[in-house]
Amino acid sequence: MNETPTTVVSALTLSGITKTYPGVTALDAVSVDIAAGRVHAVLGENGAGKSTLVGIAAGSVVPDAGTIGLAGREFDRIRPAEARESGLAIVYQIPALAPSLSVVDAVLLLLPASKRPSRRTAAAWVTAHFERLSLKIDPHALVSSLSLREAHLVEIAAALASDPRVLVLDEPTEALGPEETAWLFAQVRGLLEKDVAIVYITHRIPEVMEIGDDLTVLRDGRVVGRGLVADFTADQVVELIVGRSLETTFPDKPAATPATATPALEVLELSGPGYDNVSFSVYPGQIIGLAGVEGNGQRRVLRGIAGGGATGGRVLVNGEKISTRSRRSASSAGVVFLPGDRIGEAMFGKMSIRENAVAGALRAAMPGGFVRRSREYELTREGVSGLAVKTPHFEVPVAALSGGNQQKVLLARGRLGDPKVLLVEDPTQGVDAGARVDIYAFLRELAASGVAVVVLSTDAVELEGLCDRVVVFSRGRVQTTLIGDEVDERAITGAAVMSHETASIEVARDPRRRSRGFLAGETQAVVLLGLAVALSVVASFASSAFLSPLSISQLLAATSVLMFVGLAQLVVVMTGGIDLSIGSVTALSSVILSFFAQQGIGYFLVGLVLALAAGAAVGWVNGLLVTRLSLPPVIATLVSSIAVLGLAQVLRPSPGGAARADVLTTLGLAIAGVPMILALAVAIAVVMWFVIQRTRGGRALRAAGSDPVKANRMGVRVPRTRLLASVTAGVLAALAGLAVYSRSGIGDANAAQALTLTSVTAVVIAGASIFGGSGSALAVAAAGLLLQTVTSALAFLSLGLSWQYWIQGAFVLFAAVVPLVMALVRRGRSPGTRAG
């Protein structure tokens, strides 16, 4: 490495790339040429434009100007799927893995079509691939159950599986420990031997000096330097990045604390899931570091002090015992915890800098419980003082900031929380060299004011420069404590890796967090069917007529209506939306059919085609309103619902359009007592289940609803997916109109309005997430059967109609509460092997 090649073959060329956002020029005519078989480091401070540049290369960001040269072709813009098919793989700073997918599904979605195994063999293929890479990650685990580190490793593994010609690594080691970093570098060297081009973005200059060949430095969206890594020293690279010389990175450490001083924080024999008998102290003016090979309990200890699961031991603040039973109790005692996953756990991404900064000091910001904007601005300025947050104003959403500026806002929140103890997880993850200096000075200043500061970091150099003492963990226990001059990189790393006690980086094998088997995850459907059967038995004891052929036939025919509307709502809810037009579309469909049912079967089929087309058209309009005009789904579908209902009432001001006898006979056909319309509903539910769970389109639907930004980066065309979901919902609602008409034989514009609410009820009872990303068509079909069984049974149980709403409400409450309870149980039983 670091040698000038005799011939250079370009693998990726970015020419004149410009990208602007409101008030900000992210990139200004940037050009970069990436050579095959070399590591090209793209460097710069947070907000310099690095991630935007590689996002444009990968297709997740659309440039305003410039061209992208890849695989012998030139693009004005490129889509993520096109980039992958052209041989470019990317590992993002924040893993682009939709939370609701299994690891297998996520990997399959990330792979180009030419490299993707069949769905039948996918699990075995991913398992074998992970084994070749020595990764102990369960392919059947849900992405949402992975740690940030594990998610990074999965995305790296998927990139390696794609056999790339260009591999982009955006801050790949920020969440990795020393062992995983060494593993990654070994993979990079193997790719270089195959002439693969590596684009490497990092704030860790030693990594650039170790594996980099070429470098390009960005500052404020412009190229300010480029050349061979070998021609620069580390200090010169840092000076080029920040535009000034950094005389010192770490602030001076204080003198040794007198032995008679009272510790600001004492942790005594603390125990919990994944750690045992942990003791250490933090004296006034000190910063203590927690270290160890990732997965050895240090993260769990930090969270245990913050009120996250400690089961034994004591925590004392300034000599007084505090309660760590919950986050609230620890916080009320002055313990402030700042998680490493800034957007995922620590901050409110869509809320402003001001709102995030004062979130930990609401009493001070809102005296008397009322918002005082002037007070909030005053506190925000106080919080960010000295941190040099780069923003035009405090109303910018925090998600729009660079990683370093997000971290500074988080630290400002910690300061405003008036902490006695500050627990900071990965304080400089994804932060540039200049911002690190500000953060280190901030932490040292806070410690000097009497706050006990505990820092968890995977960077041994950072721990050496910042901390007065470092506690090294191994398998949930304190391996050693380094004090004063003992605190250096070699000693920290040596104590961590030389221990005979090591921990696995394996995902917890909780079957409720995994997806395996052909009908895995359909417990909800089985439970709902069981409840429907049990209720039928109860009703039959009250009246044997409930199980008569006529009663069952009517129940099943009515069930088909609820199945169709439930399935229509499900496909929209899975994208993260809701459709309030389903009842209106159902009514319009039945009205259209009523004009053709009087003319015989042939004309009725024409009417059915027109009804389905009308439903698709309404869905298409809904989809355009949401995807093109960015209207919230609830508003878009409310507007269309009113318009469609008005059209139906114009067509049929009063009920009419009775069907001919032959049409009614055809619609009422049954096989073995099962109405054909119900068989059609069940068949569609089964097909939808297969598509959602077992096809690429289904993975795209779940990913788009789970996290649209990550889904886009994974190659999902999110707007098109949402549009197709809306059209599908419209067609299914039109089929519900067919089911309604088959029961009544007349067209009534006002007969289906209650079905919109019923469709939402069915989806909720079926266990689908109202936030999108998950849901089962089979469970929705079972929910439709249960709801209709409740309605039909009321008359035989001599109960009033009001009971229908009470029972349905109870089911909804039960469906909402049970997942929360199960999540708490899982959290309490989670094994300690994932600690760290």
C-alpha positions in Angstrom: 0.0 0.0 0.0 0.9 3.7 -0.2 2.8 3.1 -3.4 2.1 5.0 -6.6 0.6 2.5 -9.1 2.2 2.3 -12.5 -1.2 2.2 -14.2 -4.4 3.4 -12.7 -7.8 2.0 -13.7 -10.8 4.1 -12.5 -13.5 2.0 -10.8 -15.6 5.0 -9.8 -15.5 8.6 -11.0 -17.5 11.5 -9.5 -17.3 14.6 -11.7 -18.6 18.1 -10.7 -21.0 16.8 -8.1 -23.1 19.6 -6.6 -25.8 19.2 -4.0 -27.7 21.9 -2.1 -30.2 21.8 0.7 -32.2 24.8 2.0 -29.7 27.3 3.2 -26.7 24.9 2.8 -24.4 23.9 0.0 -23.4 20.4 0.9 -21.2 19.8 -2.1 -19.9 22.4 -4.6 -18.5 20.9 -7.9 -16.7 18.1 -6.2 -14.7 15.6 -8.3 -13.1 12.4 -7.1 -11.5 9.5 -9.0 -11.4 6.2 -7.2 -8.8 3.7 -8.5 -9.3 0.0 -8.6 -7.2 -2.1 -6.1 -6.6 0.9 -3.8 -8.0 2.4 -0.6 -9.2 5.9 -1.2 -9.9 7.8 2.1 -12.4 10.6 1.9 -11.9 12.8 4.9 -13.3 15.9 6.5 -15.1 17.4 9.5 -18.7 16.6 10.3 -20.8 18.4 7.8 -18.0 18.6 5.2 -20.1 16.6 2.7 -18.5 13.1 2.9 -21.6 11.1 3.5 -23.6 13.1 1.0 -20.9 12.4 -1.7 -20.9 8.6 -1.2 -24.7 8.7 -0.8 -24.8 10.2 -4.3 -22.5 7.4 -5.6 -24.7 4.8 -4.0 -27.9 6.3 -5.3 -29.5 7.2 -1.9 -29.0 10.9 -2.6 -29.9 12.7 -5.8 -27.3 15.3 -7.0 -28.3 18.7 -8.4 -25.5 18.6 -11.0 -22.5 16.4 -12.0 -22.1 12.8 -13.3 -21.3 9.4 -11.8 -19.1 7.1 -13.7 -19.5 3.4 -12.7 -18.9 0.1 -14.5 -18.2 1.8 -17.8 -21.4 3.8 -17.8 -22.1 7.5 -16.9 -25.1 8.5 -14.9 -26.7 11.9 -14.1 -28.2 10.1 -11.1 -28.3 6.4 -10.1 -30.7 4.4 -8.1 -29.5 2.2 -5.2 -30.5 -1.0 -7.0 -28.7 0.2 -10.2 -25.6 1.0 -8.2 -25.6 -2.5 -6.6 -26.1 -4.2 -9.9 -23.2 -2.2 -11.3 -20.9 -3.6 -8.6 -21.0 -0.9 -5.9 -21.7 -2.0 -2.3 -21.9 0.4 0.6 -21.8 0.2 4.4 -23.5 3.2 5.9 -22.5 5.0 9.1 -25.9 4.2 10.4 -26.7 0.6 9.2 -29.3 0.6 6.5 -31.3 -2.3 7.8 -35.1 -2.1 8.2 -35.9 -3.0 11.8 -38.9 -5.3 11.0 -36.9 -7.6 8.7 -35.1 -10.7 9.7 -31.3 -10.8 9.1 -31.9 -13.2 6.2 -34.4 -10.9 4.6 -32.2 -7.8 5.2 -29.2 -9.5 3.5 -31.3 -10.6 0.6 -32.7 -7.1 0.0 -29.2 -5.7 0.1 -27.8 -8.1 -2.5 -28.0 -7.4 -6.2 -30.5 -9.7 -8.0 -27.6 -11.4 -9.8 -26.1 -12.5 -6.5 -29.3 -13.3 -4.6 -29.9 -17.0 -3.7 -33.4 -18.4 -3.9 -35.7 -17.8 -0.9 -35.9 -21.5 -0.2 -32.1 -21.8 0.2 -31.5 -18.3 1.6 -31.3 -19.2 5.3 -28.7 -21.9 4.7 -26.8 -19.7 2.3 -26.6 -16.7 4.8 -25.7 -19.1 7.6 -22.8 -20.5 5.6 -21.7 -17.0 4.5 -21.6 -15.9 8.2 -19.6 -19.0 9.1 -17.0 -18.3 6.4 -16.7 -14.8 7.9 -16.5 -16.1 11.5 -19.6 -14.1 12.5 -21.8 -15.6 15.3 -25.0 -13.8 14.4 -28.3 -15.7 14.1 -29.6 -15.2 10.5 -33.2 -15.7 11.8 -32.9 -12.9 14.3 -34.9 -9.7 13.8 -32.9 -6.7 12.9 -34.6 -4.8 15.7 -33.0 -7.2 18.2 -29.5 -6.6 17.0 -27.0 -4.3 18.8 -25.6 -1.5 16.7 -22.3 -3.4 16.4 -24.1 -6.5 15.2 -26.1 -4.5 12.6 -22.8 -3.1 11.3 -21.4 -6.5 10.9 -24.5 -7.8 9.1 -24.3 -4.9 6.6 -20.6 -5.5 6.1 -21.3 -9.2 5.5 -24.0 -8.4 3.0 -21.6 -6.0 1.1 -18.9 -8.7 1.0 -21.5 -11.2 -0.3 -22.3 -9.0 -3.2 -18.8 -9.5 -4.8 -18.4 -5.8 -5.3 -16.1 -3.9 -7.7 -16.3 -0.8 -5.5 -16.9 -1.0 -1.7 -17.8 2.1 0.2 -17.2 2.0 3.9 -18.7 5.0 5.8 -17.3 5.2 9.4 -17.2 1.3 9.5 -15.3 0.9 12.7 -17.1 3.4 14.9 -19.3 0.7 16.5 -16.6 -2.0 16.3 -14.0 -3.1 18.9 -10.4 -3.7 18.2 -10.9 -7.4 17.2 -13.7 -6.6 14.8 -11.7 -3.7 13.3 -8.7 -6.1 12.7 -11.2 -8.5 11.1 -12.5 -5.8 8.8 -9.1 -4.7 7.7 -8.3 -8.3 6.8 -11.4 -8.4 4.6 -10.3 -5.1 3.0 -6.9 -6.5 2.2 -8.4 -9.6 0.7 -10.6 -7.4 -1.6 -7.6 -5.3 -2.7 -5.9 -8.5 -3.9 -9.0 -8.9 -6.2 -8.5 -5.4 -7.5 -11.6 -4.0 -5.7 -11.7 -0.3 -5.1 -12.3 0.8 -1.5 -13.8 4.2 -0.5 -13.0 4.7 3.2 -14.6 7.4 5.2 -13.4 7.8 8.8 -12.5 10.3 11.5 -9.8 7.9 12.8 -6.6 9.1 11.3 -4.5 6.2 12.4 -6.7 3.9 10.4 -6.1 6.1 7.3 -2.4 5.9 7.8 -2.6 2.1 8.3 -4.6 1.0 5.2 -5.1 4.1 3.1 -3.4 4.7 -0.3 -5.0 7.9 -1.6 -6.9 10.6 0.1 -9.3 13.4 -0.7 -10.1 16.0 2.0 -13.4 18.0 1.9 -14.2 21.1 3.9 -17.5 23.0 3.6 -18.5 21.0 0.6 -15.3 21.7 -1.4 -12.1 19.7 -2.1 -9.3 21.3 -0.2 -6.6 18.6 -0.6 -5.8 15.3 -2.3 -2.8 13.1 -2.9 -1.1 9.9 -1.6 -1.5 9.1 2.0 2.3 8.3 2.2 3.0 12.0 1.4 1.3 13.2 4.6 1.9 12.8 8.3 -1.0 12.2 10.7 -0.7 15.8 12.0 -0.7 17.2 8.4 -3.9 15.3 7.6 -5.6 16.6 10.7 -4.5 20.2 9.9 -5.8 19.8 6.4 -9.2 18.5 7.7 -9.8 21.2 10.3 -8.0 24.1 8.5 -5.9 24.8 11.5 -3.3 23.2 13.7 -4.5 21.3 16.8 -1.9 22.0 19.4 -3.4 19.4 21.7 -6.3 17.0 21.4 -6.8 16.2 25.1 -7.1 18.6 28.0 -4.7 18.4 30.9 -5.6 15.9 33.6 -5.9 17.2 37.2 -3.5 16.3 40.0 -4.1 13.1 41.9 -7.2 13.2 44.2 -6.4 13.2 48.0 -7.1 9.8 49.5 -9.4 11.4 52.1 -11.8 12.8 49.4 -15.4 11.5 49.3 -16.1 9.8 45.9 -18.6 11.6 43.7 -19.8 8.2 42.6 -19.3 4.7 44.2 -20.4 1.5 42.5 -20.4 -1.3 45.0 -20.8 -5.0 44.1 -23.2 -4.1 41.3 -24.8 -7.1 39.6 -27.3 -7.7 36.8 -27.9 -9.5 33.5 -24.4 -10.0 32.0 -22.3 -8.6 34.9 -21.5 -9.5 38.5 -19.9 -7.9 41.5 -18.7 -4.8 39.8 -17.1 -2.1 42.0 -15.3 1.2 41.2 -15.3 4.8 42.3 -15.1 8.2 40.7 -13.6 11.0 42.7 -14.3 14.7 42.2 -12.6 16.1 39.1 -12.0 12.7 37.6 -13.1 11.0 34.4 -13.4 7.2 34.6 -13.3 5.0 31.4 -15.0 1.6 30.9 -13.2 -0.6 28.5 -13.0 -4.2 27.3 -13.5 -6.4 24.3 -17.0 -5.7 23.0 -19.6 -7.9 24.6 -18.1 -8.3 28.1 -20.6 -6.4 30.2 -19.3 -2.8 30.2 -22.4 -1.5 28.4 -24.7 -3.3 30.7 -22.9 -1.9 33.7 -23.2 1.7 32.4 -26.9 1.2 31.8 -27.3 -0.6 35.2 -26.0 2.5 37.0 -28.5 4.5 34.9 -31.4 2.4 36.2 -31.5 -0.2 33.4 -31.7 -3.6 35.0 -29.3 -3.9 38.0 -30.4 -6.6 40.3 -28.0 -6.3 43.2 -25.3 -4.1 44.7 -25.4 -0.4 45.6 -24.7 2.9 43.9 -23.8 5.9 46.0 -23.7 9.5 44.8 -21.7 11.9 47.0 -21.9 9.3 49.8 -25.7 8.8 49.6 -27.3 5.6 48.3 -29.6 6.1 45.3 -32.2 3.9 43.7 -31.3 2.3 40.3 -34.7 0.5 40.1 -35.6 2.5 37.0 -34.3 5.2 34.7 -36.7 7.6 36.3 -35.4 6.9 39.9 -31.8 7.2 38.8 -32.5 10.4 36.9 -34.2 11.9 39.9 -31.1 11.2 41.9 -29.0 13.2 39.4 -27.7 10.4 37.1 -27.8 11.5 33.5 -27.2 8.8 30.8 -26.4 9.7 27.2 -26.7 6.6 24.9 -24.4 6.0 22.0 -27.2 5.5 19.5 -28.1 9.2 19.2 -31.0 9.1 16.8 -32.3 5.6 17.6 -32.4 6.0 21.4 -31.1 9.3 22.7 -32.7 12.1 20.7 -36.0 13.0 18.9 -34.8 13.2 15.3 -37.7 15.2 13.9 -37.7 17.7 16.7 -35.6 20.8 16.8 -32.2 21.5 18.4 -34.1 23.7 21.0 -36.6 21.0 21.9 -33.9 18.3 22.2 -31.5 20.5 24.3 -34.1 21.4 26.9 -35.7 17.9 27.0 -33.7 17.1 30.2 -34.6 20.3 31.9 -38.3 20.7 31.3 -39.0 22.2 34.7 -36.5 24.9 34.2 -37.7 25.5 30.6 -41.4 25.4 31.4 -42.0 27.0 34.8 -45.5 26.3 35.9 -45.9 23.7 33.1 -46.3 26.4 30.4 -44.0 26.8 27.4 -41.8 29.9 27.4 -40.0 30.0 24.1 -37.6 32.8 25.3 -36.6 30.7 28.3 -36.0 27.7 26.0 -33.7 29.7 23.8 -31.9 31.0 26.8 -31.3 27.5 28.1 -30.3 26.2 24.7 -27.7 28.9 24.3 -26.4 28.1 27.8 -26.3 24.4 27.0 -24.4 24.6 23.7 -22.0 27.3 25.0 -18.4 26.3 24.1 -19.5 23.4 21.9 -19.5 25.3 18.6 -22.7 23.6 17.2 -22.8 24.3 13.4 -26.4 25.4 12.6 -28.1 28.4 11.1 -30.6 28.4 14.0 -32.0 26.3 16.9 -35.2 25.3 15.0 -33.3 22.9 12.7 -34.4 19.3 13.2 -31.7 17.5 15.0 -31.8 14.6 12.4 -30.6 17.1 9.8 -27.3 17.8 11.7 -24.1 15.9 11.2 -23.1 13.2 13.7 -20.7 15.5 15.6 -23.2 18.3 16.0 -25.9 15.8 17.1 -23.5 14.6 19.8 -22.9 18.2 20.9 -26.6 18.9 21.3 -26.9 15.7 23.3 -24.1 16.8 25.6 -25.8 20.2 25.9 -28.9 18.3 27.1 -26.7 16.5 29.6 -25.4 19.7 31.0 -28.8 21.3 31.3 -30.0 18.3 33.3 -27.9 19.5 36.2 -26.2 16.1 36.6 -24.3 14.8 39.6 -23.3 11.8 37.5 -22.8 11.9 33.7 -22.7 8.5 32.0 -21.6 8.8 28.3 -21.6 5.9 25.9 -19.3 6.3 22.9 -19.0 10.1 23.2 -17.1 10.6 19.9 -18.5 7.9 17.7 -18.8 9.4 14.2 -17.2 12.7 15.3 -14.5 14.5 13.5 -11.1 15.6 14.9 -12.0 19.2 15.6 -15.3 18.3 17.3 -13.5 15.8 19.4 -11.4 18.5 20.9 -14.5 20.4 21.9 -16.1 17.4 23.4 -13.1 16.3 25.4 -12.8 19.9 26.8 -16.5 19.9 27.7 -16.2 16.6 29.6 -13.1 17.7 31.5 -14.8 21.0 32.4 -17.9 19.2 33.7 -15.7 16.8 35.7 -13.8 19.8 37.2 -17.2 21.2 38.3 -17.7 18.2 40.6 -19.7 16.0 38.2 -18.7 12.3 38.2 -18.1 11.5 34.5 -18.0 7.9 33.3 -17.1 7.3 29.7 -17.5 4.0 27.8 -15.4 3.9 24.6 -14.0 1.3 22.2 -11.1 3.7 21.4 -8.1 2.9 23.6 -6.3 6.1 22.5 -9.3 8.1 23.6 -9.4 6.4 26.9 -5.7 7.0 27.4 -5.9 10.7 26.6 -9.1 11.6 28.4 -9.5 9.3 31.5 -7.8 9.4 34.9 -8.6 5.8 35.5 -9.8 3.0 33.2 -11.8 -0.1 34.4 -11.3 -3.0 32.0 -14.0 -5.7 31.9 -13.9 -9.3 31.0 -17.0 -11.6 30.9 -19.1 -9.2 33.1 -16.4 -8.7 35.8 -13.7 -6.1 36.4 -10.5 -7.6 35.0 -8.3 -4.8 36.2 -8.3 -1.1 37.0 -5.6 1.2 35.5 -4.6 4.3 37.4 -2.5 7.3 36.6 0.5 6.5 34.5 -0.8 2.9 34.0 -3.5 4.3 31.7 -2.1 3.9 28.2 -3.3 2.4 25.0 -1.1 -0.7 25.2 -2.1 -1.5 28.8 -5.8 -1.0 28.0 -5.8 -3.2 24.9 -3.6 -5.8 26.6 -5.8 -6.1 29.6 -8.8 -6.5 27.4 -7.5 -9.0 24.9 -5.2 -11.1 27.1 -7.8 -12.1 29.5 -8.7 -15.8 29.5 -12.3 -14.8 30.0 -14.1 -13.8 26.8 -17.7 -13.3 25.7 -19.5 -14.3 22.6 -20.9 -11.8 20.1 -23.9 -13.9 19.5 -27.5 -12.7 19.2 -29.8 -13.9 21.9 -31.6 -17.0 20.7 -35.1 -16.0 21.9 -37.6 -17.8 19.6 -40.0 -14.9 19.9 -37.3 -12.7 18.4 -36.7 -15.0 15.5 -38.5 -16.1 12.3 -38.1 -19.8 11.3 -40.4 -22.3 9.5 -43.0 -22.0 6.9 -45.8 -20.5 9.1 -43.5 -19.0 11.7 -45.0 -16.0 13.5 -48.6 -16.9 13.0 -49.4 -17.5 16.7 -51.8 -14.5 16.5 -53.8 -16.1 13.7 -54.1 -19.3 15.7 -55.2 -17.5 18.8 -57.8 -15.5 17.0 -59.2 -18.6 15.3 -59.3 -20.3 18.7 -61.3 -17.4 20.2 -63.7 -17.5 17.3 -64.3 -21.3 17.8 -64.6 -20.9 21.6 -67.2 -18.1 21.1 -69.1 -20.3 18.6 -69.2 -23.1 21.2 -70.5 -20.7 23.9 -73.2 -19.3 21.5 -74.2 -22.9 20.5 -74.9 -23.7 24.1 -77.2 -20.7 24.3 -79.0 -21.6 21.1 -78.4 -24.7 18.9 -79.6 -22.6 16.0 -76.3 -20.7 16.0 -74.6 -23.7 14.3 -77.4 -24.3 11.8 -76.3 -24.4 8.1 -78.2 -21.1 7.4 -76.6 -19.3 10.3 -73.1 -20.5 9.6 -73.5 -19.6 5.9 -74.6 -16.1 6.7 -71.8 -15.7 9.2 -69.2 -16.9 6.7 -70.6 -14.6 3.9 -70.5 -11.6 6.3 -66.9 -12.6 7.3 -65.8 -12.2 3.7 -66.6 -8.5 3.9 -64.5 -8.0 7.0 -61.6 -10.0 5.5 -61.5 -7.9 2.4 -61.6 -4.5 4.2 -59.1 -5.8 6.8 -56.7 -6.9 4.1 -57.1 -3.6 2.3 -56.3 -1.7 5.5 -53.4 -4.0 6.3 -51.4 -3.3 3.1 -51.6 0.5 3.8 -50.8 0.2 7.5 -47.7 -1.9 6.7 -46.4 1.2 4.7 -46.8 3.3 7.9 -50.1 4.9 6.7 -53.8 4.5 7.2 -56.7 4.5 4.7 -59.9 6.2 5.7 -61.4 5.8 2.3 -62.0 2.0 2.5 -65.6 2.2 3.5 -66.4 4.8 0.8 -64.7 2.7 -1.9 -66.6 -0.4 -0.7 -69.9 1.6 -1.0 -69.0 3.0 -4.5 -68.1 -0.6 -5.7 -71.5 -2.0 -4.6 -73.3 1.0 -6.2 -71.5 0.4 -9.5 -72.4 -3.3 -9.4 -76.0 -2.4 -8.8 -76.3 -0.8 -12.2 -75.1 -4.0 -14.0 -76.6 -6.7 -11.9 -80.1 -6.1 -13.4 -78.9 -7.1 -16.9 -77.6 -10.6 -16.2 -74.2 -12.3 -15.5 -72.4 -10.9 -18.6 -73.2 -7.3 -17.8 -72.4 -8.0 -14.1 -68.9 -9.1 -15.0 -68.4 -5.8 -16.9 -69.6 -4.0 -13.8 -67.2 -5.9 -11.6 -64.3 -4.9 -13.9 -65.4 -1.2 -13.6 -65.8 -1.5 -9.8 -62.3 -2.9 -9.5 -61.0 -0.2 -11.8 -62.7 2.5 -9.7 -61.2 1.1 -6.5 -57.7 1.0 -8.2 -58.2 4.6 -9.4 -59.1 5.8 -5.9 -56.0 4.0 -4.5 -53.9 5.6 -7.2 -55.1 9.1 -6.3 -54.5 8.4 -2.6 -51.0 7.1 -3.4 -50.2 10.2 -5.5 -51.4 12.5 -2.8 -49.1 10.8 -0.3 -46.0 10.2 -2.4 -46.0 13.2 -4.7 -47.7 16.0 -2.7 -46.4 14.6 0.7 -49.8 14.8 2.3 -50.2 12.7 5.5 -52.1 9.5 4.6 -54.9 10.3 7.1 -55.6 13.6 5.4 -55.2 12.3 1.8 -57.6 9.4 2.4 -60.0 11.5 4.4 -60.4 13.9 1.4 -60.8 11.1 -1.1 -63.3 9.3 1.3 -65.6 12.3 1.3 -65.3 12.7 -2.5 -65.9 9.0 -3.2 -68.9 8.9 -0.8 -70.4 11.9 -2.5 -70.0 10.3 -5.9 -71.7 7.1 -4.7 -74.6 9.1 -3.2 -75.0 11.0 -6.5 -75.1 7.7 -8.4 -77.5 6.1 -5.9 -79.4 8.8 -3.8 -81.4 6.0 -2.3 -80.9 2.2 -2.1 -81.8 0.4 -5.4 -80.6 -1.7 -8.3 -81.8 -5.1 -7.2 -79.9 -8.0 -8.8 -81.5 -10.5 -11.1 -82.2 -13.9 -9.7 -79.4 -15.6 -11.8 -76.9 -13.0 -10.5 -77.9 -13.6 -6.9 -77.7 -17.3 -7.4 -74.2 -17.1 -8.8 -73.1 -14.8 -6.0 -74.5 -17.1 -3.4 -72.7 -20.2 -4.7 -71.2 -22.4 -2.0 -69.0 -25.5 -1.8 -69.6 -27.8 1.1 -71.5 -24.9 2.8 -68.6 -22.5 2.4 -69.6 -19.4 0.3 -67.5 -18.9 -2.8 -67.0 -15.2 -1.8 -65.4 -16.4 1.4 -63.2 -18.9 -0.4 -62.0 -16.0 -2.6 -61.2 -13.9 0.5 -59.3 -16.7 2.1 -57.4 -17.4 -1.1 -56.4 -13.8 -1.4 -55.3 -13.7 2.3 -53.1 -16.7 1.7 -51.6 -15.2 -1.5 -51.0 -11.9 0.4 -49.3 -13.8 3.3 -47.0 -15.5 0.8 -46.2 -12.3 -1.0 -45.5 -10.3 2.2 -43.4 -13.0 3.9 -41.7 -14.8 1.1 -41.1 -12.5 -1.8 -38.8 -9.5 -2.6 -41.9 -7.3 -3.0 -43.0 -8.3 0.5 -39.6 -7.5 1.9 -39.7 -4.1 0.2 -43.2 -3.4 1.7 -42.1 -4.3 5.2 -38.9 -2.3 4.8 -40.7 0.8 3.5 -43.0 0.8 6.4 -40.4 0.0 9.0 -38.0 2.8 8.1 -38.4 4.5 4.7 -34.9 6.2 4.8 -33.1 2.9 5.4 -35.4 1.1 2.9 -34.4 3.6 0.3 -30.7 2.9 1.0 -31.4 -0.8 0.8 -32.6 -0.3 -2.8 -36.4 -0.1 -2.1 -38.2 2.4 -4.3 -40.3 3.6 -1.4 -42.7 6.0 -3.2 -43.5 3.3 -5.8 -44.0 0.7 -3.0 -46.5 3.0 -1.2 -48.3 3.8 -4.4 -48.7 0.1 -5.2 -49.9 -0.5 -1.7 -52.6 2.2 -2.1 -53.8 0.8 -5.4 -53.9 -2.7 -3.9 -56.0 -1.4 -1.0 -58.4 0.2 -3.4 -58.9 -3.1 -5.4 -59.4 -5.0 -2.1 -62.0 -2.5 -0.9 -63.8 -2.8 -4.3 -63.9 -6.6 -3.7 -65.4 -5.9 -0.3 -68.1 -4.0 -2.3 -68.7 -7.2 -4.2 -69.1 -9.2 -0.9 -71.5 -6.5 0.4 -73.6 -6.6 -2.8 -73.7 -10.4 -2.7 -75.3 -10.3 0.7 -77.9 -7.5 0.1 -78.5 -7.7 -3.6 -79.0 -3.9 -3.8 -76.8 -0.9 -4.1 -76.7 1.4 -1.0 -74.2 4.3 -0.8 -74.6 4.5 3.0 -74.2 0.8 3.8 -70.5 0.5 4.3 -69.3 3.6 6.2 -68.7 1.7 9.4 -66.4 -0.7 7.6 -63.5 1.8 7.7 -63.3 1.6 11.5 -63.9 -2.1 11.5 -60.9 -2.5 9.1 -58.7 -0.7 11.5 -60.0 -2.9 14.4 -59.2 -6.0 12.4 -55.7 -4.9 11.7 -55.0 -3.9 15.3 -56.4 -7.2 16.7 -54.3 -9.1 14.2 -51.2 -7.7 15.8 -50.0 -5.5 12.9 -47.8 -2.5 13.9 -49.7 0.7 13.4 -46.3 2.3 12.8 -45.7 0.1 9.8 -43.4 -2.7 8.8 -45.1 -5.7 10.1 -48.4 -7.6 9.8 -49.9 -10.9 8.8 -52.6 -11.4 6.2 -53.6 -14.7 7.8 -54.0 -13.0 11.2 -56.2 -10.3 9.6 -58.4 -12.9 8.0 -58.7 -14.7 11.4 -59.5 -11.3 13.0 -62.3 -10.8 10.4 -63.8 -14.2 11.4 -63.6 -13.4 15.1 -65.2 -10.0 14.7 -68.1 -11.4 12.7 -68.5 -14.2 15.1 -68.9 -11.6 17.9 -71.6 -9.8 16.0 -73.5 -12.9 15.0 -73.3 -14.4 18.5 -74.8 -11.4 20.2 -78.4 -12.2 19.1 -78.1 -15.8 20.3 -76.7 -14.7 23.6 -79.5 -12.2 24.2 -77.1 -9.3 24.4 -77.6 -5.8 23.0 -75.7 -4.2 20.1 -73.7 -2.1 22.5 -72.0 -5.3 23.7 -70.4 -5.6 20.2 -68.5 -2.4 20.8 -67.5 -3.3 24.3 -66.2 -6.7 23.2 -64.4 -5.2 20.2 -62.9 -2.6 22.4 -61.7 -5.2 24.8 -60.0 -7.2 22.0 -58.3 -4.0 20.7 -57.0 -3.2 24.3 -55.9 -6.8 24.7 -54.1 -6.8 21.4 -52.3 -3.5 22.3 -51.3 -4.5 25.8 -50.1 -8.0 25.3 -47.1 -7.1 23.0 -46.0 -4.5 25.6 -46.1 -7.1 28.4 -44.3 -9.7 26.3 -41.6 -7.1 25.5 -41.1 -6.4 29.2 -40.9 -10.1 29.9 -38.3 -10.6 27.1 -36.3 -7.7 28.4 -36.3 -9.2 31.9 -35.2 -12.7 30.6 -32.7 -11.4 28.0 -29.4 -13.3 28.5 -26.2 -11.7 29.4 -24.2 -12.8 26.4 -25.3 -9.8 24.5 -24.1 -7.5 27.2 -21.5 -5.0 26.2 
